[in-house]
Amino acid sequence: MKQLLIAIDQVANTVVWIKGDGFGYADETLSARAWRLRAQSNAWRRIDRLFFWDRDHCRTSYEAERQRRHLPAEYRVG
């Protein structure tokens, strides 16, 4: 179920246009993108409030994307 939710999130990210960034990357969640663009927007703050039980949700989502933690072990490098 978690993989399905990540996939839906990533699809949503690819169709959301943000001025200065364009459409999102196919393998990036909305939360990770919000953190990546934190200098341009405070959307990450709104998302973090939405996920109030998950401390620093957007930052940890961004870090998870960079470390590719959402992928099966055989796809991770290092």
Secondary structure, 3 states (H helix, E strand, C coil): CHHHHHHHHHHHHHHCEECCCEECCCCCCHHHHHHHCCCCCCHHHHHHHHCCCCCCHHHHHHHHHHHCCCCCHHHCCC
